[in-house]
Amino acid sequence: MQTAVYKIKVEELNKKFIHNLEDDHGKGAELEIKVYPKGSNPRMTEATFWKIISLLNWEEGEDLKIVEPVVNHLTTLPVRQLYEFQDILSEKLFLLDGKKFAKNIGELSYKKGQTFSVDHFLDVRACVVANGEKYFNWVLENPKDMPKDTYFEALLYVVSNAWERKTGKEFSYLPLFNYMTYSNELGWKN
């Protein structure tokens, strides 16, 4: 059974809806409810996501210092937008999860029948996103231009670091897209 996301208005939450949830997911399923007052907390948009990504300070050299402006900015946002940022990031990483991308990452490229580092490939995909919207869109259309022998794992933890700083608690969230390597089944078909 997969995780599901439902968006409904308060007035639509009724016994029938709850019974449908039980029928679809079973009585033991866990439910998380987020309430957003009408008109509050504007949604995280693609444009805002990419503006935040552009805050990466590449002049710093050390990964944790490079992501620090992003983490700092995320701590100022409403909690809802942290979830939405993570959802958008998960989508970008998912879109890059495919054989045509994995075959073009340099020395550790995917080769049928050989050992392939799924973690390294995820970190390379994070590097594509970290380099901004134009590069991301270019690589989607031109997989041969994936970064070679370079990666940027630190981007994967910006939301969890911001969340911990903001709330003092560990970030526990299943984003809309599973971005782990091989999750995009269509991207790995021949």
Sequence and secondary structure as in RCSB ss.txt:
>XXXX:A:sequence
MQTAVYKIKVEELNKKFIHNLEDDHGKGAELEIKVYPKGSNPRMTEATFWKIISLLNWEEGEDLKIVEPVVNHLT
TLPVRQLYEFQDILSEKLFLLDGKKFAKNIGELSYKKGQTFSVDHFLDVRACVVANGEKYFNWVLENPKDMPKDT
YFEALLYVVSNAWERKTGKEFSYLPLFNYMTYSNELGWKN
>XXXX:A:secstr
         GGG  HHHHHHHHHHH TT         TT S    HHHHHHHHTT  GGG SHHHHHHHHHHHHH
TS HHHHHHHHHHHHHHHHHT SHHHHTTSSTT   TTS   HHHHHHHHHHHHHT HHHHHHHHH GGGS SS 
  GGGGGHHHHHHHHHHSS      SS  STT  GGGG  
